[in-house]
Amino acid sequence: MSLPEGLRQLPGLITEDDEPVFAEPWQAQAFAMTVKLHETGLFTWTEWADALGREIAAAGPDDAAENFYLRWLAALEKITQQKGALSEAERLDRKDAWDRAARATPHGMPIELGAETRD
Protein backbone atom coordinates (compact mmCIF):
# COMPACT_ATOMS: atom_id res chain seq x y z
CA MET A 1 0.00 0.00 0.00
CA SER A 2 1.47 3.32 -0.99
CA LEU A 3 1.07 6.08 1.54
CA PRO A 4 -1.77 8.41 0.48
CA GLU A 5 -0.51 11.83 -0.57
CA GLY A 6 -2.49 13.65 2.11
CA LEU A 7 -0.84 11.60 4.86
CA ARG A 8 2.78 12.02 3.74
CA GLN A 9 3.28 15.18 5.81
CA LEU A 10 1.79 14.02 9.11
CA PRO A 11 4.19 14.59 11.99
CA GLY A 12 4.84 11.45 14.00
CA LEU A 13 3.82 9.00 11.27
CA ILE A 14 6.65 6.46 11.18
CA THR A 15 7.45 5.29 7.69
CA GLU A 16 9.99 3.08 5.98
CA ASP A 17 10.36 3.18 2.20
CA ASP A 18 7.28 5.47 2.08
CA GLU A 19 5.17 2.84 3.85
CA PRO A 20 3.68 3.25 7.33
CA VAL A 21 5.21 1.14 10.10
CA PHE A 22 2.98 -0.30 12.82
CA ALA A 23 3.90 -1.79 16.19
CA GLU A 24 0.53 -3.55 16.63
CA PRO A 25 -2.15 -4.89 14.26
CA TRP A 26 -4.79 -2.50 15.66
CA GLN A 27 -2.63 0.43 14.55
CA ALA A 28 -2.68 -0.80 10.96
CA GLN A 29 -6.43 -1.33 11.20
CA ALA A 30 -7.00 2.22 12.51
CA PHE A 31 -4.81 3.55 9.71
CA ALA A 32 -6.68 1.55 7.07
CA MET A 33 -10.07 2.64 8.42
CA THR A 34 -8.96 6.26 8.23
CA VAL A 35 -7.84 5.88 4.61
CA LYS A 36 -11.09 4.10 3.70
CA LEU A 37 -13.31 6.69 5.41
CA HIS A 38 -11.45 9.45 3.58
CA GLU A 39 -11.93 7.57 0.28
CA THR A 40 -15.68 7.40 0.95
CA GLY A 41 -15.72 11.18 1.40
CA LEU A 42 -16.48 11.29 5.12
CA PHE A 43 -13.69 13.83 5.66
CA THR A 44 -10.91 15.58 3.77
CA TRP A 45 -7.23 15.14 4.56
CA THR A 46 -7.20 18.69 5.88
CA GLU A 47 -10.04 17.86 8.27
CA TRP A 48 -8.22 14.69 9.30
CA ALA A 49 -4.92 16.50 9.88
CA ASP A 50 -6.73 19.10 11.99
CA ALA A 51 -8.47 16.41 14.07
CA LEU A 52 -5.24 14.48 14.62
CA GLY A 53 -3.35 17.68 15.36
CA ARG A 54 -5.85 18.59 18.07
CA GLU A 55 -5.40 15.20 19.73
CA ILE A 56 -1.62 15.44 19.62
CA ALA A 57 -1.69 19.00 20.95
CA ALA A 58 -4.07 18.04 23.76
CA ALA A 59 -1.71 15.25 24.84
CA GLY A 60 1.05 17.81 25.28
CA PRO A 61 4.70 18.03 24.30
CA ASP A 62 5.79 15.33 26.74
CA ASP A 63 3.53 12.65 25.25
CA ALA A 64 5.53 9.56 24.34
CA ALA A 65 6.01 8.78 20.65
CA GLU A 66 4.56 5.30 21.15
CA ASN A 67 1.21 6.95 21.94
CA PHE A 68 0.88 8.31 18.39
CA TYR A 69 -1.71 5.72 17.33
CA LEU A 70 -3.67 6.19 20.55
CA ARG A 71 -4.03 9.83 19.48
CA TRP A 72 -4.83 8.63 15.94
CA LEU A 73 -7.62 6.39 17.26
CA ALA A 74 -9.03 9.17 19.47
CA ALA A 75 -9.08 11.51 16.46
CA LEU A 76 -10.79 8.85 14.33
CA GLU A 77 -13.46 8.26 16.97
CA LYS A 78 -14.16 11.97 17.29
CA ILE A 79 -14.23 12.83 13.60
CA THR A 80 -16.54 9.93 12.74
CA GLN A 81 -18.91 11.05 15.48
CA GLN A 82 -18.72 14.72 14.42
CA LYS A 83 -19.46 13.73 10.83
CA GLY A 84 -22.49 11.70 11.89
CA ALA A 85 -21.10 8.30 10.92
CA LEU A 86 -22.02 7.04 14.38
CA SER A 87 -23.34 8.41 17.64
CA GLU A 88 -21.52 8.43 20.96
CA ALA A 89 -23.86 5.69 22.19
CA GLU A 90 -23.12 3.56 19.10
CA ARG A 91 -19.38 4.08 19.57
CA LEU A 92 -19.55 3.08 23.23
CA ASP A 93 -21.74 0.05 22.44
CA ARG A 94 -19.27 -1.10 19.78
CA LYS A 95 -16.29 -0.53 22.08
CA ASP A 96 -18.00 -2.54 24.82
CA ALA A 97 -18.84 -5.36 22.39
CA TRP A 98 -15.21 -5.58 21.27
CA ASP A 99 -14.05 -5.57 24.89
CA ARG A 100 -16.41 -8.43 25.78
CA ALA A 101 -15.38 -10.38 22.68
CA ALA A 102 -11.67 -9.86 23.42
CA ARG A 103 -12.08 -11.15 26.98
CA ALA A 104 -13.97 -14.21 25.70
CA THR A 105 -11.38 -15.05 23.03
CA PRO A 106 -8.54 -17.43 23.85
CA HIS A 107 -5.07 -15.92 23.52
CA GLY A 108 -3.77 -16.04 19.98
CA MET A 109 -7.16 -16.52 18.37
CA PRO A 110 -8.87 -13.90 16.20
CA ILE A 111 -11.39 -11.74 18.05
CA GLU A 112 -14.90 -12.03 16.66
CA LEU A 113 -17.83 -9.90 17.70
CA GLY A 114 -20.50 -12.07 19.23
CA ALA A 115 -18.05 -14.82 20.23
CA GLU A 116 -18.85 -14.27 23.90
CA THR A 117 -22.48 -15.30 23.32
CA ARG A 118 -21.74 -18.49 21.37
CA ASP A 119 -21.58 -21.89 23.02
C-alpha positions in Angstrom: 0.0 0.0 0.0 1.5 3.3 -1.0 1.1 6.1 1.5 -1.8 8.4 0.5 -0.5 11.8 -0.6 -2.5 13.6 2.1 -0.8 11.6 4.9 2.8 12.0 3.7 3.3 15.2 5.8 1.8 14.0 9.1 4.2 14.6 12.0 4.8 11.5 14.0 3.8 9.0 11.3 6.7 6.5 11.2 7.5 5.3 7.7 10.0 3.1 6.0 10.4 3.2 2.2 7.3 5.5 2.1 5.2 2.8 3.9 3.7 3.3 7.3 5.2 1.1 10.1 3.0 -0.3 12.8 3.9 -1.8 16.2 0.5 -3.6 16.6 -2.1 -4.9 14.3 -4.8 -2.5 15.7 -2.6 0.4 14.5 -2.7 -0.8 11.0 -6.4 -1.3 11.2 -7.0 2.2 12.5 -4.8 3.6 9.7 -6.7 1.5 7.1 -10.1 2.6 8.4 -9.0 6.3 8.2 -7.8 5.9 4.6 -11.1 4.1 3.7 -13.3 6.7 5.4 -11.5 9.4 3.6 -11.9 7.6 0.3 -15.7 7.4 1.0 -15.7 11.2 1.4 -16.5 11.3 5.1 -13.7 13.8 5.7 -10.9 15.6 3.8 -7.2 15.1 4.6 -7.2 18.7 5.9 -10.0 17.9 8.3 -8.2 14.7 9.3 -4.9 16.5 9.9 -6.7 19.1 12.0 -8.5 16.4 14.1 -5.2 14.5 14.6 -3.4 17.7 15.4 -5.9 18.6 18.1 -5.4 15.2 19.7 -1.6 15.4 19.6 -1.7 19.0 21.0 -4.1 18.0 23.8 -1.7 15.3 24.8 1.0 17.8 25.3 4.7 18.0 24.3 5.8 15.3 26.7 3.5 12.6 25.3 5.5 9.6 24.3 6.0 8.8 20.6 4.6 5.3 21.2 1.2 7.0 21.9 0.9 8.3 18.4 -1.7 5.7 17.3 -3.7 6.2 20.5 -4.0 9.8 19.5 -4.8 8.6 15.9 -7.6 6.4 17.3 -9.0 9.2 19.5 -9.1 11.5 16.5 -10.8 8.8 14.3 -13.5 8.3 17.0 -14.2 12.0 17.3 -14.2 12.8 13.6 -16.5 9.9 12.7 -18.9 11.0 15.5 -18.7 14.7 14.4 -19.5 13.7 10.8 -22.5 11.7 11.9 -21.1 8.3 10.9 -22.0 7.0 14.4 -23.3 8.4 17.6 -21.5 8.4 21.0 -23.9 5.7 22.2 -23.1 3.6 19.1 -19.4 4.1 19.6 -19.5 3.1 23.2 -21.7 0.1 22.4 -19.3 -1.1 19.8 -16.3 -0.5 22.1 -18.0 -2.5 24.8 -18.8 -5.4 22.4 -15.2 -5.6 21.3 -14.0 -5.6 24.9 -16.4 -8.4 25.8 -15.4 -10.4 22.7 -11.7 -9.9 23.4 -12.1 -11.2 27.0 -14.0 -14.2 25.7 -11.4 -15.0 23.0 -8.5 -17.4 23.9 -5.1 -15.9 23.5 -3.8 -16.0 20.0 -7.2 -16.5 18.4 -8.9 -13.9 16.2 -11.4 -11.7 18.0 -14.9 -12.0 16.7 -17.8 -9.9 17.7 -20.5 -12.1 19.2 -18.1 -14.8 20.2 -18.8 -14.3 23.9 -22.5 -15.3 23.3 -21.7 -18.5 21.4 -21.6 -21.9 23.0 
